[in-house]
Amino acid sequence: MDAFEIGDRIKLGHAALQCLADDAGVQLIHIKGYATLEGLYPTLRTSTDADILVRPSHMSRFLGALQDHRWEKVTSFFTGSAFHHAASYRHPWWGAVDVHRLFPGLQADPEEAFDALWARRQTAHIAHFPCTVLSYLDQVLFILLHSVRDGSRGIRDSAHLRKILSDQDLQRVSDRARELRAEVGLAAWNGTLEKYQNHSDYLLWKYMMEGGSRMDEWRARLAAARTPRDKAATLGQAFLVNTDHLAMKLGRSPTRGEIIREWFVRFGLGAREFIRSALHRASSGTRGGGGRAGS
C-alpha cells in the first residue's frame, strides 16, 4: 500500500469517526493532517493516522463507542507520550487514530480550551463527509506547536509556514496563543523559550527541542506534572515497563518473562545514566572549585 492509498484510508477513517461521534452525541474536532486547510502544509505531505480532539467530558462515552465499533486500543493516555495527551486506536478498515484529550502546549483547562476551540470551529468535507475542524488561526497554531515535537517533518512544516505567513498573521497567532495559554509552546517554536525558565513546562519543551538522556526526559516530565498525584504517578511510571510500547515493538502482547527482562534492561540503563550524570557533576564541581581557589 503506497502513501496515497494510506491517505485515502485515513480520510475515510476521519469520516467514520465523525459519523460515530454524531451517533453517540459526542463533540470532537479533527486536527492536523487531512483535517487541515489546503496550503498550510508543504506540497505532497502525507499522514499515517487521523488525529481528533474530543471534549473531555464526552471522552468516556466516545471510547466506549470506539470499542463497540471494532477500534482496538494500542496505547493509553499514560503510555502514549510524555504529555499524556492522546490514546491510540486502530481499526481493521480505517487504520489508526490518536484520540486527544488535550493538545500539548495549551495550558488552559482542557474543557475550557475545548470550549474556546469549539466556538470558532468550522466544517470541512473529508472523504466527502462533513467533519468538524479547527478555525484557520487555530490550525496554524496547532501546526506550529506540533512542529516542535515532530523531528525533521516538523522542521519542514515550520519552514513552510514561516514562508507563507505575514507578520500580521504571526501576531494574530501569538494573540490566540495567549488566549489558550500556549505561550510556552509557541516560545519553543519561535526561539524564545529561555524567557520561561521558571515555568513548569520549560524542561519538557527544552527536551522536545534538544533531546537528552532518559534521566533528562523523566526530570522534565516530573517538573511538568501539575498536581502531587500527577507527580507521584509520573515517578512511579519511570520505574515501570511501558507494556504498550513493548507490545508494538514485539508485534504481540509481551509475556511476563519479557516484561521482567525489559524491566532489568530499563533499570540498568537508568542506573548507568544516573552514575554518568553524578560523575559529570562531581567532575564539573572539582574543576570549578579549583578555578575559584586560584583566583
C-alpha positions as CSV (number, residue, x, y, z in Angstrom):
1,M,0.0,0.0,0.0
2,D,1.6,3.3,-1.1
3,A,1.2,6.7,0.7
4,F,-1.7,7.8,-1.4
5,E,-3.7,4.6,-0.7
6,I,-2.9,5.1,3.0
7,G,-4.0,8.7,2.8
8,D,-7.4,7.6,1.3
9,R,-7.8,5.1,4.1
10,I,-7.1,7.7,6.8
11,K,-9.5,10.2,5.2
12,L,-12.3,7.5,5.3
13,G,-11.3,7.0,8.9
14,H,-11.9,10.7,9.7
15,A,-15.4,10.3,8.1
16,A,-16.1,7.1,10.1
17,L,-15.0,8.8,13.4
18,Q,-17.2,11.8,12.7
19,C,-20.2,9.5,12.0
20,L,-19.6,7.5,15.1
21,A,-19.3,10.7,17.2
22,D,-22.5,12.1,15.7
23,D,-24.4,9.0,16.5
24,A,-23.1,9.0,20.1
25,G,-23.8,12.7,20.7
26,V,-20.1,13.4,21.2
27,Q,-18.4,16.7,20.3
28,L,-15.0,16.3,18.7
29,I,-12.7,18.3,16.4
30,H,-10.5,16.8,13.7
31,I,-7.0,18.3,13.9
32,K,-3.8,18.2,11.9
33,G,-3.1,16.1,8.8
34,Y,-6.0,15.8,6.4
35,A,-8.2,18.0,8.6
36,T,-6.1,21.0,7.7
37,L,-6.8,23.6,5.1
38,E,-5.0,23.1,1.8
39,G,-1.8,25.1,1.6
40,L,-0.9,25.1,5.3
41,Y,1.4,22.1,4.8
42,P,4.2,21.6,2.3
43,T,3.2,20.0,-1.0
44,L,2.8,16.2,-1.1
45,R,2.9,15.9,2.7
46,T,1.0,12.8,3.9
47,S,-0.3,11.5,7.2
48,T,-0.3,7.9,8.5
49,D,-3.1,8.4,11.1
50,A,-6.1,10.5,12.0
51,D,-6.0,12.9,14.9
52,I,-9.1,14.1,16.8
53,L,-9.6,16.2,19.9
54,V,-12.6,15.1,22.0
55,R,-14.4,17.2,24.5
56,P,-13.0,15.8,27.8
57,S,-16.5,15.4,29.4
58,H,-17.5,13.3,26.4
59,M,-14.4,11.1,26.4
60,S,-15.6,8.0,28.3
61,R,-18.7,7.8,26.1
62,F,-16.6,8.2,22.9
63,L,-14.1,5.5,24.0
64,G,-17.0,3.1,24.7
65,A,-18.4,3.8,21.2
66,L,-14.9,3.1,19.7
67,Q,-14.7,-0.3,21.4
68,D,-18.2,-1.1,20.3
69,H,-17.2,-0.5,16.6
70,R,-14.1,-2.6,16.4
71,W,-11.5,0.1,17.3
72,E,-8.7,-1.6,19.3
73,K,-6.6,0.3,21.8
74,V,-2.9,0.4,21.0
75,T,-1.6,2.8,23.7
76,S,-3.3,4.5,26.6
77,F,-3.2,8.2,27.6
78,F,-0.4,7.4,30.0
79,T,1.8,5.3,27.8
80,G,1.4,7.2,24.5
81,S,3.7,10.2,25.2
82,A,5.4,12.4,27.7
83,F,2.5,14.8,27.6
84,H,-0.1,12.0,28.4
85,H,-2.3,13.7,25.8
86,A,-3.6,11.0,23.5
87,A,-4.5,7.4,23.3
88,S,-4.0,5.4,20.1
89,Y,-6.6,3.1,18.5
90,R,-6.6,1.1,15.3
91,H,-9.4,-0.2,13.1
92,P,-9.0,-3.1,10.6
93,W,-10.6,-1.0,7.9
94,W,-9.9,2.7,8.8
95,G,-6.4,2.5,10.2
96,A,-5.1,4.4,13.2
97,V,-6.3,7.4,15.2
98,D,-4.8,9.4,18.0
99,V,-7.6,10.4,20.4
100,H,-6.6,13.6,22.1
101,R,-8.0,14.6,25.5
102,L,-5.8,17.8,25.3
103,F,-3.3,19.3,22.9
104,P,0.4,19.7,24.1
105,G,1.1,23.4,24.6
106,L,-2.4,24.5,25.6
107,Q,-2.2,25.3,29.3
108,A,-5.9,26.3,29.6
109,D,-8.1,23.8,31.4
110,P,-8.9,21.1,28.8
111,E,-12.6,21.7,29.0
112,E,-12.3,25.4,28.7
113,A,-9.7,25.1,25.9
114,F,-12.2,22.9,24.0
115,D,-14.9,25.5,24.5
116,A,-12.7,28.1,23.0
117,L,-11.7,26.0,20.0
118,W,-15.3,24.8,19.5
119,A,-16.6,28.4,19.5
120,R,-14.5,29.0,16.3
121,R,-15.0,25.6,14.7
122,Q,-15.8,25.2,11.0
123,T,-16.9,22.3,8.8
124,A,-14.8,20.7,6.1
125,H,-15.6,17.7,3.9
126,I,-13.1,14.8,4.4
127,A,-13.8,11.9,2.1
128,H,-17.0,13.8,1.1
129,F,-18.3,13.7,4.7
130,P,-18.9,16.9,6.8
131,C,-16.3,16.9,9.6
132,T,-15.8,19.5,12.4
133,V,-12.3,21.1,12.1
134,L,-10.4,24.0,13.7
135,S,-10.6,27.6,12.6
136,Y,-7.9,28.8,10.3
137,L,-5.9,30.5,13.1
138,D,-6.2,27.5,15.4
139,Q,-5.0,25.2,12.6
140,V,-1.9,27.3,12.2
141,L,-1.2,27.4,16.0
142,F,-1.6,23.6,16.3
143,I,0.8,23.0,13.4
144,L,3.4,25.3,15.0
145,L,3.1,23.7,18.4
146,H,3.3,20.2,16.9
147,S,6.3,21.1,14.7
148,V,8.5,21.4,17.8
149,R,7.9,17.7,18.6
150,D,7.8,16.3,15.1
151,G,11.5,16.0,14.1
152,S,12.6,16.7,10.5
153,R,9.0,16.7,9.3
154,G,8.2,19.4,11.9
155,I,11.1,21.5,10.7
156,R,9.7,21.4,7.1
157,D,6.2,22.2,8.3
158,S,7.6,25.1,10.3
159,A,9.7,26.5,7.5
160,H,6.7,26.3,5.1
161,L,4.5,28.4,7.5
162,R,7.3,30.9,8.1
163,K,7.4,31.3,4.3
164,I,3.6,31.9,3.8
165,L,2.6,33.8,7.0
166,S,2.9,37.5,7.2
167,D,4.0,39.4,10.4
168,Q,0.3,40.3,10.9
169,D,-0.6,36.6,10.7
170,L,2.1,35.7,13.3
171,Q,0.9,38.4,15.6
172,R,-2.7,37.0,15.4
173,V,-1.3,33.5,16.2
174,S,0.6,35.0,19.2
175,D,-2.6,36.6,20.5
176,R,-4.5,33.4,20.1
177,A,-1.8,31.5,21.9
178,R,-2.2,33.9,24.9
179,E,-5.9,33.2,24.9
180,L,-5.3,29.4,25.1
181,R,-2.3,29.8,27.5
182,A,0.0,28.4,24.8
183,E,2.8,30.9,25.2
184,V,5.5,28.4,26.3
185,G,4.9,26.0,23.5
186,L,4.9,28.9,21.0
187,A,8.1,30.2,22.5
188,A,9.7,26.8,21.9
189,W,8.8,27.3,18.3
190,N,10.0,30.9,17.8
191,G,13.3,30.5,19.8
192,T,12.3,32.5,22.9
193,L,11.9,29.5,25.3
194,E,14.6,30.8,27.7
195,K,12.1,33.5,28.8
196,Y,10.2,30.8,30.5
197,Q,12.9,29.1,32.5
198,N,10.8,29.3,35.7
199,H,7.7,27.7,34.1
200,S,6.9,24.1,35.0
201,D,6.8,23.1,31.3
202,Y,10.2,24.6,30.4
203,L,12.3,21.5,30.8
204,L,9.8,19.4,28.9
205,W,9.7,21.7,25.9
206,K,13.5,22.0,26.1
207,Y,13.8,18.2,26.0
208,M,11.4,18.1,23.0
209,M,13.6,20.6,21.1
210,E,17.1,19.4,22.1
211,G,16.7,15.8,23.2
212,G,18.8,14.3,26.0
213,S,19.1,11.3,28.2
214,R,16.2,9.3,29.7
215,M,17.1,11.0,33.0
216,D,16.6,14.4,31.3
217,E,13.2,13.2,30.0
218,W,11.9,12.0,33.3
219,R,13.2,15.0,35.2
220,A,11.3,17.2,32.7
221,R,8.1,15.0,32.9
222,L,8.2,15.3,36.7
223,A,8.6,19.0,36.6
224,A,5.7,19.3,34.2
225,A,3.3,17.2,36.3
226,R,0.6,19.6,37.7
227,T,-0.5,18.0,41.0
228,P,1.1,15.9,43.7
229,R,-0.9,13.0,42.5
230,D,0.3,13.5,38.9
231,K,3.9,13.8,40.2
232,A,3.6,10.5,42.1
233,A,2.1,8.8,39.1
234,T,4.9,10.1,36.9
235,L,7.6,9.0,39.4
236,G,6.0,5.5,39.6
237,Q,5.8,5.2,35.8
238,A,9.5,5.9,35.5
239,F,10.2,2.6,37.1
240,L,7.7,0.6,35.2
241,V,7.9,-1.0,31.7
242,N,5.7,0.6,29.1
243,T,3.9,-2.6,28.1
244,D,2.1,-0.9,25.2
245,H,5.3,0.2,23.5
246,L,6.9,-3.2,24.2
247,A,3.9,-4.9,22.5
248,M,4.3,-2.6,19.5
249,K,8.0,-3.5,19.3
250,L,7.3,-7.2,19.5
251,G,4.1,-7.2,17.4
252,R,2.2,-9.0,20.0
253,S,1.4,-8.9,23.8
254,P,4.6,-9.5,25.8
255,T,4.9,-12.4,28.2
256,R,5.6,-12.0,31.9
257,G,9.2,-13.0,31.3
258,E,9.7,-10.5,28.5
259,I,8.3,-7.7,30.8
260,I,10.6,-8.7,33.6
261,R,13.6,-8.8,31.2
262,E,12.7,-5.4,29.8
263,W,12.5,-4.0,33.4
264,F,16.0,-5.1,34.1
265,V,17.2,-3.5,30.9
266,R,15.4,-0.3,31.8
267,F,16.8,-0.3,35.3
268,G,20.3,-0.9,34.0
269,L,20.1,1.9,31.5
270,G,18.8,4.2,34.2
271,A,21.4,3.3,36.7
272,R,24.2,3.9,34.2
273,E,22.8,7.3,33.2
274,F,22.5,8.2,36.9
275,I,26.1,7.3,37.6
276,R,27.4,9.1,34.5
277,S,25.4,12.2,35.5
278,A,26.7,12.1,39.1
279,L,30.3,11.7,37.9
280,H,29.9,14.5,35.4
281,R,28.6,16.8,38.1
282,A,31.4,15.8,40.5
283,S,34.0,16.5,37.9
284,S,32.5,19.8,37.0
285,G,32.4,20.8,40.7
286,T,36.0,19.8,41.1
287,R,37.1,21.9,38.1
288,G,35.0,24.8,39.2
289,G,36.4,24.6,42.8
290,G,39.9,24.5,41.6
291,G,39.4,27.6,39.5
292,R,38.0,29.6,42.4
293,A,40.8,28.5,44.7
294,G,43.4,30.0,42.3
295,S,41.6,33.3,41.9
